[in-house]
Amino acid sequence: MALQLWSTLKEAIVVYTGLSPTTFFTVLVILFTLYYIITSLFGSSDTHQSHGSSRNLDAEMEPLKPPVQIGEVTEEELKDYDGNNPEKPLLMAIKGQIYDVSQSRMFYGPGGPYALFAGKDASRALAKMSFEEKDLTGDISGLGPFELEALQDWEYKFMGKYVKVGTIKKTDPVTEPESTGEPSESTSRDVDASIPHENNHDAAEASKPHENTPSETAAVITDETPSNVNADNKEE
């Protein structure tokens, strides 16, 4: 069987190449040797270059610092962690929860496709897949069910991939007291204290009897008394 295959192969070599089997295999060995020499020469230079470039990349990429808990911060303070300061971690918030995304700096760092989300609570923008400035907020009021579901998927992704390092401090809105239109007790007291006591003085003067003017009672008695006296005199 083997002899039959060898004879068939020799006949095929002669028919298709026009060379004898010995010449054919000699040429094949020479070509293989040349290929090995060429690849060894050019392949070694490429290998050295690749090793050199990998070393440069390793030198440029510093090891990531462990996540640091920052506690409760305001949205204004969170802006300092947008990746522009290499001394600070790269942070991002979803639904008020802050995560360290430093390991994905190529996405969320300066120049990355999601760099505008860094240093902010981008809950609304992630839910709507929006890159507009007005949606870079943690306010998710008015979102539809599909948008809320998309935001939930983002939150699960961040919880599983990144470390939570803090929360956003909620600021209560300052409300002014409602004006009832009635003066307060302290105001009325101040007004009373500032007004001279003229009314009290007038009331005191009015309560005193006038020296020159006789009272009404005295006037009535004076008018009636003479008439009674004259009547009695006439009867006598």
C-alpha positions in Angstrom: 0.0 0.0 0.0 2.8 2.4 0.9 4.8 1.6 -2.2 1.7 2.2 -4.3 1.2 5.6 -2.7 4.9 6.5 -3.3 4.7 5.5 -6.9 1.6 7.5 -7.4 3.2 10.6 -5.7 6.3 10.4 -7.9 4.1 10.2 -11.0 2.1 13.2 -9.8 5.3 15.2 -9.2 6.6 14.5 -12.6 3.3 15.3 -14.3 2.5 18.6 -12.4 6.0 20.0 -11.9 8.1 18.5 -14.7 10.8 17.7 -12.1 12.1 14.4 -10.9 11.1 13.5 -7.3 14.7 14.1 -6.1 14.9 17.5 -7.7 11.5 18.5 -6.3 12.3 17.6 -2.7 15.7 19.4 -3.0 14.0 22.6 -4.1 11.4 22.2 -1.4 14.1 21.9 1.3 15.9 25.0 -0.1 12.7 27.1 0.0 11.9 26.0 3.5 15.4 27.0 4.7 15.2 30.4 3.1 11.8 31.0 4.7 13.2 30.1 8.1 16.2 32.5 7.7 14.1 35.4 6.5 11.5 35.1 9.3 14.1 34.8 11.9 15.8 38.0 10.8 12.7 40.2 10.4 10.7 38.5 13.1 13.4 39.2 15.8 13.3 42.9 15.1 9.5 43.0 15.3 9.7 41.0 18.6 12.2 43.5 20.0 10.0 46.4 19.0 6.9 44.8 20.5 8.8 44.2 23.8 10.0 47.7 23.8 6.6 49.2 23.2 5.0 47.0 25.9 7.7 48.2 28.3 7.0 51.8 27.5 3.3 51.2 28.1 4.0 49.6 31.4 6.1 52.5 32.4 3.4 55.0 31.4 0.6 53.2 33.2 0.9 53.6 36.9 -0.7 51.1 39.2 -4.1 52.1 40.4 -4.5 53.4 43.9 -6.9 51.6 46.1 -10.3 53.3 46.4 -10.6 55.8 49.2 -13.9 56.5 51.0 -14.8 60.1 50.8 -18.0 60.0 52.8 -20.8 62.4 52.1 -20.0 65.3 49.7 -22.0 67.9 47.8 -22.4 67.9 44.0 -20.1 70.9 43.9 -17.4 69.0 45.7 -17.8 66.0 43.5 -16.8 68.1 40.5 -13.2 68.0 41.7 -13.1 64.3 40.9 -13.6 64.5 37.2 -10.2 63.1 36.3 -8.4 66.4 35.5 -6.5 66.2 38.8 -4.2 63.1 38.6 -3.8 63.2 42.4 -7.5 62.5 42.9 -9.5 59.4 42.0 -12.0 59.4 39.1 -15.5 59.4 40.5 -19.0 59.2 39.2 -22.5 59.0 40.8 -25.7 57.2 40.1 -28.8 57.8 42.1 -26.8 59.6 44.8 -24.3 56.8 45.2 -20.7 57.7 44.3 -18.4 55.0 42.6 -14.7 55.0 41.9 -14.4 54.5 38.1 -10.6 55.0 38.0 -10.1 51.6 36.4 -12.2 52.7 33.4 -10.3 56.0 32.9 -10.2 55.3 29.1 -14.0 55.7 29.1 -14.7 58.2 31.8 -11.4 60.1 32.0 -10.6 63.3 30.0 -10.9 62.6 26.3 -13.0 59.4 26.8 -16.5 58.9 25.3 -18.2 59.3 28.6 -15.9 62.0 30.1 -18.8 64.4 30.6 -20.3 62.0 33.2 -17.3 62.1 35.4 -17.5 64.2 38.6 -21.3 64.3 38.4 -24.5 62.4 39.2 -25.5 61.5 35.7 -28.5 59.4 36.6 -30.9 61.2 34.2 -28.4 61.2 31.3 -27.7 57.5 31.7 -31.4 56.7 31.9 -32.1 58.7 28.7 -28.7 57.9 27.0 -28.4 61.6 26.6 -25.2 63.7 26.3 -27.0 67.0 26.8 -25.8 69.3 29.5 -29.3 69.7 30.9 -29.6 66.0 31.6 -26.4 65.8 33.7 -28.2 65.7 36.9 -29.4 63.3 39.6 -33.0 64.4 39.2 -34.9 61.4 37.7 -38.4 62.9 38.1 -40.7 62.5 35.1 -38.8 59.5 33.6 -40.8 56.7 31.9 -40.7 53.1 32.9 -38.3 52.1 30.2 -35.9 54.9 31.2 -36.0 53.9 34.8 -35.3 50.3 33.9 -32.3 51.4 31.8 -31.1 53.4 34.8 -31.5 50.3 37.0 -29.3 48.3 34.7 -26.6 50.9 34.9 -26.8 50.9 38.6 -26.4 47.1 38.8 -23.4 47.3 36.4 -21.7 49.9 38.6 -22.5 48.0 41.8 -20.9 44.8 40.4 -17.9 46.5 38.8 -16.9 49.5 40.9 -16.4 50.3 44.5 -18.8 52.6 46.2 -16.9 55.3 48.0 -19.5 57.8 49.2 -22.9 59.5 48.8 -24.1 62.9 47.6 -25.2 65.2 50.4 -28.8 66.2 49.9 -29.4 69.9 50.3 -32.8 71.0 51.6 -34.3 74.0 49.8 -34.4 77.2 51.9 -38.0 78.3 52.2 -39.0 81.8 53.3 -41.6 82.1 56.0 -45.1 82.9 54.7 -46.3 86.4 55.3 -49.7 86.4 57.1 -50.3 90.1 56.8 -50.5 90.5 60.6 -47.7 92.3 62.5 -45.8 90.1 64.8 -46.0 90.5 68.5 -42.5 91.9 68.8 -43.2 94.4 66.0 -46.4 95.7 67.7 -44.5 96.0 70.9 -41.8 98.1 69.2 -44.4 100.3 67.6 -46.1 100.8 70.9 -42.9 101.7 72.6 -41.9 104.2 69.9 -45.3 106.1 70.0 -45.6 108.8 72.7 -48.3 108.1 75.3 -50.4 111.0 74.0 -53.7 109.0 74.2 -53.1 108.1 77.9 -52.4 111.8 78.6 -55.6 112.8 76.9 -57.6 110.2 78.7 -56.3 111.4 82.0 -57.1 115.0 81.2 -60.6 114.0 80.1 -61.3 112.2 83.4 -60.5 115.3 85.5 -63.5 117.7 86.0 -63.0 121.2 84.6 -62.7 123.8 87.3 -64.4 126.7 85.4 -67.4 124.6 84.0 -69.9 123.3 86.4 -71.0 119.7 86.0 -74.3 118.8 84.4 -75.7 117.6 87.7 -74.9 120.9 89.3 -76.5 122.8 86.5 -79.8 120.8 86.8 -80.0 121.2 90.5 -79.4 125.0 90.1 -82.2 125.3 87.6 -84.7 123.3 89.5 -84.1 124.5 93.0 -85.3 128.1 92.7 -88.5 127.0 91.0 -89.4 124.7 93.9 -88.6 127.4 96.4 -90.9 130.0 94.7 -93.7 127.5 94.5 -93.6 126.8 98.2 -93.6 130.6 99.0 -96.7 131.1 96.9 -98.6 128.3 98.6 -97.9 129.9 102.0 
